[in-house]
Amino acid sequence: MKEVVGKVFDEKEIERMKKEQERDARLIYQNSMIYAKEEGERQARIEVAKEMLKDNMFIKDIAEITKLSEKEILKLK
C-alpha cells in the first residue's frame, strides 16, 4: 500500500493507473502525429493552389484539383 496525495492505493491499482497513463500518452502522441500529417498535406495543397492562381487558372479548377473550397482559394488571392 502506498499513500499518494492523501489516498491509499495498493500496488495493483498503482500499476493499473500507470498503464492507463501510458495508454493515454500513446493516444495523444498518435493523434498529434495524425494532425501534423493532415496539416502538412493541407499546407502543401495551399501552396499548389497559390501557384495555380499565379498561372491564372480558374478557381473552380483549382478547387477540384486541390480539394480546397473555392472560398479558401479566394482568401489566398
N, C-alpha and C positions, 0 to 999 in steps of 0.2 A: 504494500500500500504506500502511496505517495500523496503528499498534500501539495496541491497546486492552486494558488490563489484562493486559499481558504476552503478548497474542496478536496476530498479524499478520493483517489482513483486507484483501482487495482491495476496490476501490470497488463492484463488483457485489455482493459479499457484504454489505457495509455497507448498500447500498440495499435488498437483499432483507430484511435484518433490520429496517430502518426500516419497510418496508411491512408486515411481519409484526406489528410492534408497533402500527402504526396499525390494522390489521385487528382485532387483539386488543382494542384500546381501544374500537373501534366495537362489537364484540360485547358487551363489558362494559356499555357505555352502553345498548345495546338491551335487554339482559337486565334491567338496572336499571329501565328505563322500563316494561317489561312487569310486573315485580314490583310497582312502585309503583302501576300501574293496577289490578292484581289486588287488592292490599292495600286500595286506596281503595274498590273495589267491595265488598270483604268488610266493611269498616268501615260502609259505607252499609247493607248487609244487617243488620248487627248493630244499628244504630240503629233500623231499621224494626222488627226483632224486639222491641226494648225497648219501643217504642211499642205494639206489638200486645199485649205482656204487660201493659202498663198498662191496656189495654182488656179485659183478662181473656179474651183469645182462647185457644183450645185450642192446646197445644204442637204437636200433630200438624199443625194447620192452619198455624201459624207456620212450621214446618219445610218444609211443602210450598210455601208462598209464597216464603220467603226462601232456600230451598235450603241452610239451615243444618241441622246434625243436631239431633235432639232433645236430645242430651247437651250440645251447645254452647248451646242455648237455655236449658236448665235452669241452666247456670252464670251466666246473665245475671240470674236472679231475685235 
